Each structure stands twice: as C-alpha cells, then as structure tokens.
Amino acid sequence: MVGDYNLPNLTLPEQSEVTLGRWSQMRRTYLKEHHKILYYNLLTKGILTQHLAEVQERATDLEESLVKQMAAKAGLTEQMKAEDMMKWVGLMNNFRNSAQEIVKEQVIFN
C-alpha cells in the first residue's frame, strides 16, 4: 500500500550468474535497441541470461569453425606460419574478420 494505491510487489526470478562475452553483449544491446518486446519478455521470464549464454556459445563455435575452414581452404599451414609470419597473420586476421561478420549476420542480428 502506497498512499491510496495498492502497488504490486514484483521481483524478477533468480537468474544464474553468467559471464557475458563479446557476442552476448552485442546480442543484448541489439535486443534492447531493436527488439524491446523480446528483450523484456526474456528478462521478465528469467531466461535472458540463459539466452545470452546460448548465443555466446553458438557464436564462438561458429566463428572458430569458420576460421578453421577458411584457413584450410586457403592452405595455411604451420610451415607457412614459420616461413612468412606476417603473411600468415594478415591472412588469419582477414579470415577472422570475415568470420565475425558472418557470425553477426547469422547469430547476433537475426
């Protein structure tokens, strides 16, 4: 009772502690800015952190597998790494950036 009004005493359900990584923070920001209803539904049901943890895991796995596939397709080897480190690092950075863009499109912003 607050003054003349009965206000409900709402509390959020307990959520497990999850360390949010880069991908889950991106997803949370995207949901907050572009899908507010979904964000608040997940939050009030108490499954937002679970959803973000799943997104983090899916995004990390997809990124790692894409980088490995791209490197294998380009023929990057440990021998190439030993012979020409700068070229190897440049190619790996390109592959990682490409993989991150794919992850954003397929996992974060869908």
Phi, psi and omega per residue, in radians:
M1 nan 2.095 3.080
V2 -2.126 1.860 -3.063
G3 1.113 -2.138 3.127
D4 -1.685 0.112 -3.027
Y5 -2.000 2.481 2.982
N6 -1.660 1.966 3.122
L7 -1.803 2.397 3.136
P8 -1.218 2.566 3.096
N9 -1.706 1.530 -3.080
L10 -1.606 2.368 3.029
T11 -2.327 2.574 3.109
L12 -1.383 2.556 3.072
P13 -1.112 2.697 3.113
E14 -1.129 2.361 3.098
Q15 -2.094 2.534 -3.128
S16 -1.228 2.637 3.104
E17 -1.315 2.146 3.128
V18 -2.296 2.313 3.050
T19 -1.390 2.067 -3.094
L20 -1.483 2.217 3.107
G21 -1.608 -2.956 -3.097
R22 -1.031 -0.821 -3.063
W23 -1.197 -0.711 -3.115
S24 -1.217 -0.592 3.081
Q25 -1.180 -0.680 3.068
M26 -1.074 -0.775 -3.117
R27 -1.108 -0.761 3.140
R28 -1.085 -0.773 3.113
T29 -1.094 -0.747 3.123
Y30 -1.078 -0.788 3.124
L31 -1.104 -0.747 -3.140
K32 -1.068 -0.695 -3.044
E33 -1.522 -0.560 -2.995
H34 -2.047 -0.375 -3.130
H35 -2.366 1.160 -3.036
K36 -1.089 -0.660 -3.119
I37 -1.121 -0.821 3.108
L38 -1.074 -0.746 3.127
Y39 -1.019 -0.865 -3.099
Y40 -1.249 -0.537 3.042
N41 -1.118 -0.809 3.107
L42 -1.102 -0.705 -3.121
L43 -1.133 -0.814 -3.086
T44 -1.289 -0.451 3.063
K45 -1.371 -0.238 3.127
G46 1.444 0.335 -3.112
I47 -2.026 0.227 -3.140
L48 -1.115 -0.816 -3.119
T49 -1.151 -0.615 3.080
Q50 -1.116 -0.771 3.110
H51 -1.065 -0.787 -3.127
L52 -1.153 -0.634 3.095
A53 -1.143 -0.709 3.103
E54 -1.132 -0.723 3.104
V55 -1.097 -0.751 3.125
Q56 -1.035 -0.809 -3.115
E57 -1.142 -0.824 3.127
R58 -1.058 -0.782 -3.106
A59 -1.148 -0.750 3.134
T60 -1.114 -0.799 3.127
D61 -1.082 -0.769 -3.138
L62 -1.117 -0.753 3.132
E63 -1.070 -0.814 -3.132
E64 -1.091 -0.765 -3.113
S65 -1.195 -0.657 3.109
L66 -1.135 -0.736 3.130
V67 -1.112 -0.745 3.115
K68 -1.092 -0.749 3.139
Q69 -1.133 -0.757 -3.140
M70 -1.129 -0.717 3.133
A71 -1.155 -0.717 3.126
A72 -1.151 -0.704 -3.133
K73 -1.161 -0.605 3.129
A74 -1.428 -0.187 3.117
G75 1.403 0.490 3.095
L76 -1.307 2.243 -3.119
T77 -2.269 2.980 3.060
E78 -1.156 -0.535 3.105
Q79 -1.140 -0.758 3.097
M80 -1.107 -0.646 3.102
K81 -1.082 -0.700 -3.138
A82 -1.263 -0.617 -3.077
E83 -1.381 -0.802 -3.073
D84 -2.397 1.435 -3.035
M85 -1.061 -0.747 -3.074
M86 -1.130 -0.712 3.117
K87 -1.138 -0.762 3.138
W88 -1.056 -0.819 -3.130
V89 -1.114 -0.731 3.113
G90 -1.067 -0.776 3.126
L91 -1.145 -0.741 3.138
M92 -1.118 -0.692 3.091
N93 -1.105 -0.710 3.091
N94 -1.086 -0.778 3.125
F95 -1.092 -0.744 -3.125
R96 -1.124 -0.750 3.120
N97 -1.118 -0.719 3.104
S98 -1.105 -0.760 3.138
A99 -1.108 -0.692 3.135
Q100 -1.138 -0.643 3.086
E101 -1.153 -0.691 3.103
I102 -1.127 -0.749 3.128
V103 -1.087 -0.750 3.121
K104 -1.030 -0.773 -3.084
E105 -1.211 -0.733 -3.014
Q106 -1.540 -0.534 -3.032
V107 -1.950 -0.831 -2.992
I108 -1.366 -0.842 -2.994
F109 -1.772 0.574 3.106
N110 -1.979 nan nan
